[in-house]
Amino acid sequence: MDERARANEARLRGLLVRGLAGDATAYHAFLKDLSAHLRAFLRRRLTGSPDDVEDLVQESLLAVHNQRHTYDAGQPLTAWVHAIAKYKLVDLLRRRAGRDSVTDPLDDRLDILAAADTDAGDARRDLAKLLDGLPERQRLPIIHMKLEGRSVVETARLTGMSESAVKVGVHRGLKALAAQILRQP
């Protein structure tokens, strides 16, 4: 790891640890800096798909927020974050190509993200609360596409929206969710 990467790791880790201790300003700074870090990380892996990069950044930020209690401060933060982002990328590729055509070499590392059933229930409640704050034209496409794994075409049919409106709804909804998370302590 070069000097710049070490400094970035230390800064992000410090912000997250302070945020987990209740410093809302540090947590806000952590999410803001992390979004730029994730954008660069995912852009290198998804060339030519800027909309997908933005969607994955937002999904990864949501996952980091929902799983923040599982972070072990003794472990490298960027490795934990990159694992989350890679899972989100694999999910995207699976949705596009079908589950059997993409193998997931990260399955062996799932232990670092494992959480108790109560943690999953808490995360579902947190997500439901966040989604309730969105207008229906954003909430429904996110539920159908991002949570249920439906295609744009299926989501358009289910919601009565155009395919373009579904894509816009997901994109704007994920941005709105990220903004809500940044405002939370």
PyMOL commands that set and color helices and strands:
alter all, ss='L'
color gray80, all
select helices_A, chain A and resi 3-20+24-45+50-66+68-70+77-97+99-101+107-113+117-132+136-147+152-159+163-183
alter helices_A, ss='H'
color red, helices_A
deselect
rebuild
show_as cartoon
